Amino acid sequence: MKNLFFVFFVFTIAAVSCSKKEPQDFYPEENPKANYDTTAVDSFSSGATSVDVVRQIRMSSKKYRDSLKEVLKLQEQEKKIQQELEKENKIKAEDKKQNTAETTPKAGEKTE
């Protein structure tokens, strides 16, 4: 009797496990698609970028920022130089005025 139950039990397990199963449809057309605010991008999709391209973009953007800083530094140096030149020109102009005022005779003075 025990053997009969054991055989029956093994037979039912074998029958259930070997029965033909219908494949499950993981993407049925009837089910609505979930509306997400973002879309997944895998490495082979149209919007994907490779690691090398991303690295080049980061490097170029750092170079671009560095070049902007260099340009700003150069502009500041040019402004300083321009201001120094203007100061020197003002000093020279004042010296000329003083020299011309000293050399020109005043009214009522005679020149020799």
Secondary structure, 3 states (H helix, E strand, C coil): CHHHHHHHHHHHHHHHHHCCCCCCCCCCCCCCCCCCCCCCCCCCCCCCCCHHHHHHHHHHHHHHHHHHHHHHHHHHHHHHHHHHHHHHHHHHHHHHHHHHHHHCCCCCCCCC
